[in-house]
Amino acid sequence: MARFSALLGTVALAAAFTFDGCGGGTVLDATKTEEQLKASLSNSLEEKVSTVDCPSGEKVEAGRTFSCSVKLADGKTGKATLEIRNKDADISVIDFTETSQQGQ
């Protein structure tokens, strides 16, 4: 994963957001975040990402971090930590950790 660490600073997402009708403020669109993260990680890791699962209802607050589960096509899994950079919901991947090897 050293290859990915060098590319971390270049992975930025422009996530969509919605207004929570329950008075909770602005939240990220988890589906769009997952789609963009999947494409960005596939490119950065030079490996096909099969699925990404991000939590729903993440409030758009600058500096807030959250994690998404990632599954690679070869069966490996990982965790991507993302940071919301600003009120426009621009997001950066600040860490990626492989959590299991294929077949484990």
N, C-alpha and C positions, 0 to 999 in steps of 0.2 A: 504494500500500500504506500510505499515511499513515493512512488510515481504520482499518486493522487495528492499527497501532501503538498507537493510543489505546485500543483494546479489549483489548490484551494482558493487562493485569492481571486482567481479569475472566474469562479463559478458564482454568478449572481442571477437571481430570478426576479422578474417583475410580476409578482403574484397579484391576482385579482382579489378584490375584497367586496364584501357586502355589508349592509347595515343590518344589525340584529334587531328584528321587530319587537323583541321583548325588552328593549331599553338597555341592552348589554353593550351598545356602542358598535364599533366597526370590527368585523371579524374576517379572517382570511377565508378564501374559497378553497377548501381542502382539496377538492378534485382538481382544480387548475394548478394548485401548488404541486400536487403529486405528479401531474402530467409534465410540468416544466422541470421538476427535479429529476424525473426519470430520464428525460431527454438530455439534460445537462450532465448527469452522472454517467450515462452511457457514453457520451462524448469524452468526458474527462478521464474516466477509468479505462476507456478503450475496451470495454466489456459490455455485453448486452445486459441491461437491467430489465428483469421480467415484471416485477411489481414494486410499487412504493405505497406505503400506508402512513399517512400523516393524520394527526388528530384533528377533529373538527372543532370549530368554535374558538380557535386561537385569536385572541384579541390583538388588534393592530396597535402596538405600543413600541416605540423606538427602544431598542436595546433588549427587548424580550427574546428569549431563546426557547426552542422546542425541538423535539426529536421526531424523526420519521424512520420507520422500519423499511429496509431495502432488501430485496431478494434478487440475486443475480441469476442469469440463465443457467449457469453451471451448478446451481444449488447452494452456493455460498450466500450467507446473509450478512447484513451489516446495519449500522445505525448512523444516520446522517443528522448532525446537529445544525440547525438553521438559526439565524438571527434576523429579526426584523430591524432594518436599518432606519426607517423613517415612517412618518404618518401616511406616506403614499404606498406602503406595504412592499417596498423593495426589500428583497431578502437575499442574504448571503449564506452559503454553506461554510460553516466555520470549522467543522470536523467531520470526518468519516472514519468509523471504526468497524472493521470486519468482526462479526460476532461468532461466526462458525465457518468451519471449512466444509467443503463438499463431503457428504457422506457421514458427517458427525452429528 
